[in-house]
Amino acid sequence: MAIKSICCLGAGYVGGPTCSVIALKCPEIKVTVVDLSKERIAQWNSDKLPIFEPGLDEVVKLCRGKNLFFSNDVSTAILEADLIFISVNTPTKVIGNGKGRAADLKYVEEAARMIADIAKNNKIVVEKSTVPVRAAESIAKIFIANQKPGVSYQILSNPEFLAEGTAINDLLNADRVLIGGEESAGGKEAIEKLCSIYEHWIPRKKILTTNTWSSELSKLAANALLAQRISSINSLSAVCEATGADVSEVARAVGFDSRIGSKFLQPSVGFGGSCFQKDILNLVYICQCLNLPEVAAYWQQVIDMNEYQKSRFTAKIIESLLNTVSGKKICILGFAFKCNTGDTRESPAVYVAKTLLDEGATLKIYDPKVEEIRIFEDLTHPTICESPEEIRKNVLVCKDAYTASEGCHAVVVCTEWSEFTTLDYKKIYERMMKPAYIFDGRKMLDHEALISIGYHVQTIGKRLGKPLVTRSWSTNSIA
């Protein structure tokens, strides 16, 4: 029997886009995305979706109400579904054994128990969330312990390999689709059914099938290796600054080597997002549990280097501003962890902002896609600050870059939005305190042009000269 109805538990960054594309490419299949949050489902059913992702709005509008539905009616969706994606959050544990490293699977367990409680016929259950190796076994134990007569389950692993900002393109033009399952007759049949869905638009040669555990580990391995490249080039950026080399030139020369390639060799203030740090920490924890301390230490260093890059960049800001930012206004351009998304999870901007606030600075923040409420939620989180009122007093969220930079001592670029390359920096310079500083954490601006205007410019992995011209300013513009 072909799959006629799909249910996705979790209407987040994975479930929403993935199921929207499946609905687009499989018009004969009913796809229902469910979530317990009424607010989130209301947003998916509105003109303003809960997440920003280029191309997502168009896909949702084409399919919503036809074969794509967003609902809080979890029971009906589970009962009707032939195949169920589990796309719930898997955060890093904050308490208990494995705190700060292990994945917290409580939402996955809750989803499995919900399926076991509601289902009345056979189901294919697919792990879509990032999970540690052998998580499928834990889900199977829940199903076995709560087995109903005449109801059986096949559990598959189908990890997502989406990059925020390009998720729709990644889904439509995937490098590969990975499906893991049991090597039994039932497992192979379930794998084929999921393959048949993706074959609507993905060539079969790009659909890889493995056992469940290889699939689960492959997701962690892919993110670990990508993050490793970023930390590697960032480590070299420190060497470049110390020696006078240009890290972009080094990256370009290295990237021409066909064995290495040029991708993920762009130096920056550091990586962020929901996956890289969480997945590497999970990998570290798994290695420790398997009594592989040398392997755990190796991958921990990728995280440590990322933290070093963020602290090194922020220390450079403070040092350049006469070793104090107390009482000074600093403009933060970009708060999302990368361009083309509104996601701020593990964003380097949060670290930079927190450090500058701790040093007594006043911040003016602008990001084209991150809403004010999200910025304040991040900066007033208990893990970030002890005095939310103090944060609200010293942070102003602005509607554009010109308002954000007015009257500031420095501009700090934390996100590589293309908009920031087209700003009128002469206009910004005239309205800033002097001397005016720009700290380019994404190595994206025209530094020589900025220096010619009169800015003092600092960036990643390259030494820059002082302003070529001396600008005059009135005494009331001096800090």
Long-range contacts (C-beta under 8 A, 24 or more apart in sequence): 1-82, 2-193, 2-196, 3-29, 3-82, 3-83, 3-124, 3-193, 3-194, 3-196, 3-197, 4-28, 4-29, 4-30, 4-82, 5-29, 5-30, 5-31, 5-32, 5-80, 5-81, 5-82, 5-83, 6-30, 6-31, 6-32, 6-81, 6-82, 6-83, 6-84, 6-85, 6-197, 7-32, 7-33, 7-34, 7-77, 7-78, 7-80, 7-81, 7-83, 7-84, 7-85, 8-32, 8-33, 8-34, 8-84, 8-85, 8-87, 8-128, 9-34, 9-35, 9-74, 9-78, 9-84, 9-85, 9-86, 9-87, 9-88, 9-111, 9-114, 9-115, 10-35, 10-85, 10-86, 10-87, 10-88, 10-89, 10-107, 10-111, 10-128, 10-129, 11-35, 11-37, 11-40, 11-41, 11-44, 11-50, 11-70, 12-40, 12-51, 12-87, 12-88, 12-89, 13-51, 13-53, 13-162, 13-164, 13-167, 13-274, 13-343, 14-87, 14-128, 14-129, 14-160, 14-162, 15-85, 15-87, 15-128, 16-44, 16-49, 16-50, 16-51, 16-56, 17-51, 17-53, 17-56, 17-59, 17-162, 17-167, 17-168, 17-171, 18-85, 18-87, 18-128, 18-160, 18-162, 18-171, 19-68, 19-85, 20-56, 20-59, 20-60, 20-63, 20-68, 21-59, 21-168, 21-171, 21-172, 22-197, 23-59, 23-63, 23-66, 23-67, 23-68, 24-59, 24-62, 24-63, 24-68, 25-200, 25-201, 26-67, 26-197, 26-200, 27-63, 27-66, 27-67, 28-67, 29-67, 29-197, 30-67, 30-69, 30-80, 31-63, 31-67, 31-68, 31-69, 32-69, 32-70, 32-71, 32-77, 32-80, 32-81, 33-68, 33-69, 33-70, 33-71, 34-70, 34-71, 34-72, 34-73, 34-74, 34-77, 34-78, 35-70, 35-72, 36-72, 36-74, 37-72, 38-72, 41-70, 41-71, 41-72, 44-70, 45-70, 51-341, 51-342, 51-343, 52-340, 52-341, 52-342, 52-369, 53-164, 53-165, 53-167, 53-168, 53-340, 53-341, 54-165, 54-166, 54-168, 54-169, 54-340, 55-168, 55-169, 56-167, 56-168, 59-168, 74-114, 74-118, 75-118, 78-114, 78-115, 78-118, 78-119, 78-123, 79-118, 79-119, 79-120, 81-123, 82-123, 82-124, 82-193, 83-123, 83-124, 83-125, 83-126, 83-193, 83-194, 83-197, 84-115, 84-123, 84-124, 84-125, 84-126, 85-126, 85-128, 85-158, 86-111, 86-112, 86-125, 86-126, 86-127, 86-128, 86-129, 86-139, 87-128, 87-129, 88-129, 89-129, 90-129, 90-130, 90-131, 90-278, 91-278, 92-278, 92-281, 92-282, 98-285, 100-281, 101-281, 101-282, 101-284, 101-285, 101-288, 102-132, 102-281, 102-282, 102-285, 103-130, 103-131, 103-132, 103-278, 103-282, 103-285, 105-131, 105-132, 105-135, 105-138, 108-135, 108-138, 108-139, 109-138, 109-139, 109-142, 112-138, 112-139, 112-142, 112-143, 113-142, 113-146, 115-143, 115-153, 116-142, 116-143, 116-146, 116-147, 116-148, 117-146, 119-148, 119-151, 119-153, 120-148, 120-151, 121-150, 121-151, 122-151, 122-152, 122-153, 122-154, 123-151, 123-153, 123-154, 124-153, 124-154, 124-156, 124-190, 124-193, 124-194, 125-153, 125-154, 125-155, 125-156, 126-155, 126-156, 126-157, 126-158, 126-194, 127-155, 127-156, 127-157, 127-158, 127-159, 127-216, 128-158, 128-159, 128-160, 130-159, 130-160, 130-219, 130-220, 130-223, 130-275, 130-278, 130-279, 130-282, 131-157, 131-216, 132-216, 132-220, 132-282, 132-285, 132-286, 133-213, 133-216, 133-217, 133-220, 133-286, 134-213, 134-216, 135-216, 136-180, 136-212, 136-213, 136-216, 152-186, 154-181, 154-182, 154-186, 154-187, 154-189, 154-190, 155-181, 155-182, 155-212, 156-180, 156-181, 156-187, 156-190, 156-191, 156-194, 156-212, 157-181, 157-212, 157-215, 157-216, 158-194, 158-215, 159-215, 159-216, 159-218, 159-219, 160-219, 161-219, 161-222, 164-273, 164-274, 164-337, 164-338, 164-340, 164-341, 164-343, 165-338, 165-339, 165-340, 165-341, 166-340, 172-201, 174-202, 174-206, 175-206, 176-206, 176-207, 176-208, 177-202, 177-206, 177-207, 177-208, 178-208, 178-210, 178-215, 178-218, 178-219, 179-207, 179-208, 179-209, 179-210, 179-215, 180-209, 180-210, 180-211, 180-212, 180-213, 180-214, 180-215, 180-216, 181-209, 181-211, 181-212, 182-211, 182-212, 183-211, 219-279, 220-279, 220-280, 220-282, 220-283, 220-286, 221-283, 223-275, 223-276, 223-279, 223-280, 224-279, 224-280, 224-283, 224-299, 224-302, 226-264, 226-276, 227-271, 227-276, 227-277, 227-280, 227-302, 227-306, 228-299, 228-302, 229-263, 229-264, 229-265, 230-264, 230-266, 230-268, 230-270, 230-271, 230-276, 230-306, 231-271, 231-301, 231-302, 231-305, 231-306, 231-309, 232-305, 233-264, 233-265, 233-266, 233-267, 234-267, 234-268, 234-270, 234-305, 234-306, 234-309, 234-460, 235-305, 235-309, 236-267, 236-461, 237-267, 237-309, 237-460, 237-461, 238-309, 238-312, 238-461, 240-461, 240-462, 241-461, 241-462, 241-463, 244-463, 245-461, 245-462, 246-461, 246-462, 247-443, 247-460, 247-461, 247-462, 248-443, 248-461, 248-462, 250-461, 266-443, 267-443, 267-460, 267-461, 268-309, 268-348, 268-416, 268-441, 268-442, 268-443, 268-460, 269-309, 269-310, 269-313, 269-348, 269-352, 269-414, 269-441, 269-442, 269-460, 270-306, 270-307, 270-309, 270-310, 270-313, 270-348, 270-351, 271-306, 271-337, 271-346, 271-348, 272-337, 272-338, 272-344, 272-345, 272-346, 272-347, 272-348, 273-337, 273-338, 273-343, 273-345, 273-346, 273-347, 274-343, 274-345, 274-346, 276-346, 277-303, 277-306, 277-346, 278-346, 310-348, 310-351, 310-352, 311-351, 311-355, 313-348, 313-352, 313-439, 313-441, 313-460, 314-351, 314-352, 314-355, 314-356, 316-439, 316-458, 317-352, 317-356, 317-410, 317-412, 317-437, 317-439, 317-458, 318-356, 318-359, 320-410, 320-437, 320-439, 320-456, 320-458, 321-409, 321-410, 321-437, 324-359, 324-360, 325-356, 325-359, 325-360, 325-361, 325-409, 326-359, 326-360, 326-361, 327-360, 327-361, 327-362, 327-479, 328-361, 328-362, 328-408, 328-409, 328-410, 328-433, 328-479, 329-361, 329-362, 329-363, 329-364, 329-407, 329-408, 329-409, 329-433, 330-356, 330-361, 330-362, 330-363, 330-364, 330-408, 330-409, 330-410, 330-411, 330-412, 331-363, 331-364, 331-365, 331-366, 331-401, 331-404, 331-405, 331-408, 331-410, 331-411, 331-412, 332-363, 332-364, 332-365, 332-366, 332-404, 332-412, 332-414, 333-366, 333-367, 333-401, 333-404, 333-405, 333-411, 333-412, 333-413, 333-414, 333-415, 333-417, 333-420, 334-366, 334-367, 334-413, 334-414, 334-415, 334-416, 334-417, 334-420, 334-442, 335-365, 335-367, 335-370, 335-374, 335-375, 335-378, 335-414, 335-415, 336-367, 336-369, 336-370, 336-415, 337-415, 338-415, 338-416, 339-415, 339-416, 339-417, 339-418, 340-369, 341-369, 342-367, 342-369, 342-370, 342-371, 342-374, 344-370, 344-374, 344-375, 344-378, 347-378, 347-414, 347-415, 348-414, 348-441, 349-414, 349-415, 350-378, 350-379, 350-384, 352-412, 352-414, 352-441, 353-379, 353-395, 354-379, 354-384, 354-385, 357-385, 357-391, 357-394, 357-395, 361-394, 362-394, 362-395, 362-396, 363-394, 363-395, 363-396, 364-395, 364-396, 364-398, 364-403, 364-404, 364-405, 364-406, 364-408, 365-395, 365-396, 365-397, 365-398, 365-404, 366-397, 366-398, 366-399, 366-400, 366-401, 366-403, 366-404, 367-415, 367-417, 368-417, 368-419, 372-397, 401-428, 402-427, 402-428, 402-431, 405-431, 405-432, 406-431, 406-432, 407-431, 407-432, 407-433, 408-432, 408-433, 409-433, 409-436, 409-437, 409-479, 410-436, 410-437, 410-438, 410-439, 411-436, 411-437, 411-438, 411-439, 412-438, 412-439, 412-441, 413-438, 413-439, 413-440, 413-441, 413-442, 413-444, 413-445, 414-441, 414-442, 415-442, 416-442, 416-444, 420-444, 420-445, 421-445, 421-446, 425-449, 425-450, 425-453, 425-455, 426-453, 429-453, 429-454, 429-455, 429-471, 433-477, 433-478, 433-479, 434-471, 434-473, 434-477, 434-478, 435-467
